[in-house]
Structure formats: structure tokens, C-alpha cells
């Protein structure tokens, strides 16, 4: 029993484009809030903010790589589909 897989390339491309635009993450956490305050809590908050900033940057980088890989896979599928289609004619 043969099953046909259909992919709407326009929809996939549009979805990837929207994902790219939303993937530009920027952390708006303050860097140093202590000033003259030397409380351990303030130091902990600053460290947490820095960790969140690094995590956000890493996530954005990984997401960008995955988007690029997905685009490459979609293009390869489209090319294969076109090649198969032209060989059947």
C-alpha cells in the first residue's frame, strides 16, 4: 500500500522565516545592580542574570543552527521531489 507524502514548501518556508525572526533573542537583564550594595543576595542575583544571559545566547545560537539545518533538509527534499517528478515524465 503506497502512501503519498505531500509537503507545502511555501508554508514550511514561511514558518521557518517566522521562526528566524522570533529567534533573535535578546536578554534585557541588568548587568550590575549592586552599586555600593555588598549583600550576598545582590551578588547572587547578578550571577543568575549573567547565567540567564549566557543561556539565552547559547539557545539562540543552537536554534539558528537547527533552522539552517531544517532549511537545508527542506531544500534537499524539494530538489529530490523535482528530480523524481521530471524523471517520471
N, C-alpha and C positions, 0 to 999 in steps of 0.2 A: 504494500500500500504506500504510494508516494504522497508525500505531503509537500506543499509549496510554502516556502518562507518568503514573505514579502516585507521589504523594508522601504519606508518612505524616507528617502535620503534628505529631502528638504526639511522634514520635521526633525530628523536627527541632527542635521547641521544647525538648525535654528536652536534646538535645545542645548547643543554644545556651546553655541555662541552666547546664549543667556547664562550658561554656567560659567563661562570665561569671565563675563562682566561681573558676575556676583562673586567670583573667586578672588577678586582683588581686595583682600582683607587688610585692614589697617588697624592697628591697636591704638586706642586713644587713651591708654592708661598713663597717668603721670609718672615721670621717671623718678624724681626725688621730691618727696613731700616732707622730709624731716626738718629742713632748715636748721634751727637751733635745738630742735627736739631730739633727744637721745634715748627715747623709750624703746625698749626691745620690740614692742608691738609695731611701731612705725618701721623699724628695720625689717621686720618680718613681712609687712605689707609691701614695702619696696621690693623685697626679694621675690615675693609672689607676683607682683606686677611685671617684673623683669622676666620671670619664668613664663608667664602667660604671653608676653610679647614674643619671646623666642618660639614658644609652641605654636602661636598663630602664624609666624613667619614660616616655620617648618611645614605646617599644614598647607599653607597656600602654595608652597613650592611643590609638595607632593601632589596636590590637586592639579596644579598646572601640568605636571608630567603625565598624570593619568588622562587629562583632557587631550593632550597631544597624542598619546598612545591610542586613545579611542578614535580620534580623527584619522590617524594613520590606518587603523583597522577598518574603519568605515570606507575610506578611500580604496583600500585593497579589495574589500567586498564589492564595491561598486565597479571597479575595474574588472574583477573576475566575472561579475554578472554581465557586463557589457561584452567581454570576450566570449563567454558562453553563448550569449544571445546572437552575436554575429556569426559564430561557427555553426549555429543551427539553421541559419538562413540559407 
